[in-house]
């Protein structure tokens, strides 16, 4: 059976899955915040872990040596939307895949943990690609991923069940989110950072094109 035929609802993470913020941006803004607050970066990998993994407050406290509340206040000051937009691009396979899924009659949702000001500029990079529902969890009043509340809302909004749904993402936060929501999970590994997680996968892919062609 093809992945395309197994599900009627394909739900996507945004940053690192549909759009790409080049590494130079995070390796500029995160160290700048850490230095300003008198912290330290032990390993460059910690910047990737902060950017992509769950438990960011723990990483900020344990690895950067900074109070998370102070870090976030400073980070949002330096995370300039215009600069981030200049360093963010849609992946080549993103818009064609969303177009193909809708052409095949599939429901499409996009659920991101990014703040709305970031999510909005990232969505603009998708150049009006079709989707049925978009949810920016950070500003919604719902608990952040991996809490499943935002997925439950998406399912209600578009009238789909957990069994009909698969979530596609690129981080450990995404797999835990899918597990908590009791939907399928497809790990999209673009080989841009190390990912360590345990859990059941529907598939492990390296391009969104596989959603249209790969058998399981």
N, C-alpha and C positions, 0 to 999 in steps of 0.2 A: 504494500500500500504506500502511496506517496504521502509525504507530509501534508501536501495541499489538500488531500482528500480526507484526512483524519479529523480535521477541525473545521468548524464554521466561524470561529472567532480567533483572530490573530492579534495579540496585544503586545506592544513594544515598549521597551525602555527607550529613552531618547539619546542622551549623551553617551557616546561610545558604541551605540547601536545603530542609530539612524544618522546622527551627526557626529562630527569629530572636532574636538578642540585640540589644536596641535600642542605637543608636550611643552614647547617653549613657554607657553602661557602659564601653565601651572607651576613650572619650575622658576618662573619669575615672581608670581604673585604670592605663592605660599611661603617661600623663604623670606620675602620682604615683610610679611606679617609676623612671622616667627622672630625675625631679627628686631623688629620694632618693639615687640613685647618682651624681649630679653630671653627668649627661649633658645633651643638648639635643634638642629636636624642631625641626627646620628647617622642615618643612611639616606641616600637619595630615594631608595625604595619606599621610605616612609611617606614621601610626597605622593607617590603613586597609590599607596595604601589609603591615604587620606582622601584622594580624589575618587577612587573607585570602590572602596570597600564599605561595608556596614560598620557600625561602632565608631564613627568618626570622633565623637567626644572622647572616647577612651584613647584613641590614637593621639589626639591633641594633648591630652593630659599626660599620658605615659611616655610618648615618644618625643613630643615637642616641649614638655615641661611647662605648659601654659594652661591657665584656667579656660575651659571651653567657652564660657560666656564672653570673656574678654577677647578671645580669639575671633569669635564670630562677629562681634561688633567691628573689630578692626578689618577682618576679611571682607565684609560687605562694603567697607569704605574703599578698599583697594581693588575689589573685583569690579572694575569699570565696565559697564555694558557695551560701550562703544569699542573698547579695546578687545573685550571678549569676542564681540561680533567679527572683528577683523581677523581673529585667529580661529574662527569656527566655520566649518564647511560640511555640507551634506556628503555622505559617502556616495560613491557612484552607483551603488546597487540599491540605495534607499528608495528614491522616488519611483524607479521602474518596478520595484517589488510591490510597493503599495498600490501602484496603478494596476498591476497584474492581479493582485489579491482581490481588489474591488471588481475588476472585470470578471473574475471567477465567481463572483457572488458572495465573497467572504466579508464578514464584519471586521473592521479594523479599529483598534483603540491604541492610544499612546498615553502611557502613565509614567510620569517622571517625578523624582524627588527634588528637582531643581527649583529654586525660587522662581516666582512668576516672571520677574524681569529677565532672568536667564532663559527660562523655558520659551518665552515669547520670541526672543531673538533667534533661538535655535529652531523654532517652528518655522520662522520666516525663511530659513535656509532650505526648507523642503519644497519651496516654490509651489504652493497650493496643491501638494499631493493629497489624494483623497483619504479621509478617515471619518469614522462615525462618532468618536468620542475622544476628548482630550482631557487629561486630569493632571494639574500641577499640585502635587500633594502638599508641598511645603507651605503654601499660603491658604490651604483649604480648611484648616481647623481639624483635619484628620491626623492621626498619628503617622509619623514617617514610615516609609518602607524600612524593614520588612513586615510591618503590621499590615494585615490583609484588608483593612477597611476600605481603602480606595479601590481595590479590585472588586470588592463586593458591590460598591456603588456603580462601577462601570458595568458590571453584569446586569444589574437592575435597569440601568439606563438604556442599554441596547438589547435587552431581552434575551440574553444568552445564559447557559448553565456553565458550571465548572467543567463538566465533562466535554463540553464543546470548545473549551478555551485552552489556548497555549500562550504562555508569556515568553518573549524572546528578549534576552539581555546578555550583558557582557561582564557581570561582576558577581561576587558572592552575595551581595545585597539582593540581587535579582533572583538568585536561586532560592534563597530563604523566603523571599517575598512570595514566589510561586508556590513553594511548599506550604507556607502558612495559609495561602488562599485556596489550596487544594486544587490547583490547575496544573496542567503540564508545563514543563520548562524546557526550552531549547537554549543551549549555551552557544552564543556567538563569540568565537575566539578570533579576534583580529590581530592577535599577537602584538599588542601595544603595551601590555603590562602583564605582570604575573598574577595569576588568579589561583587561589587555594580554597576549595570548598568540598564538602561531601554532600551527596544527595543523589536522587534519581533524576536522570536526564531522559527526555524523549529523544534528543539528538544532540550531537556536538558538531557544529558547522563552522565554516570559516568565511562564508559569504551568504548574504541574504538570498542570493539566487537559488541556494539549496532548498529553500522553502517551496520553490516551484517545481523542483526536479528530483529531489532526493527521495529514495524509498526507505521505509523503516520496517 
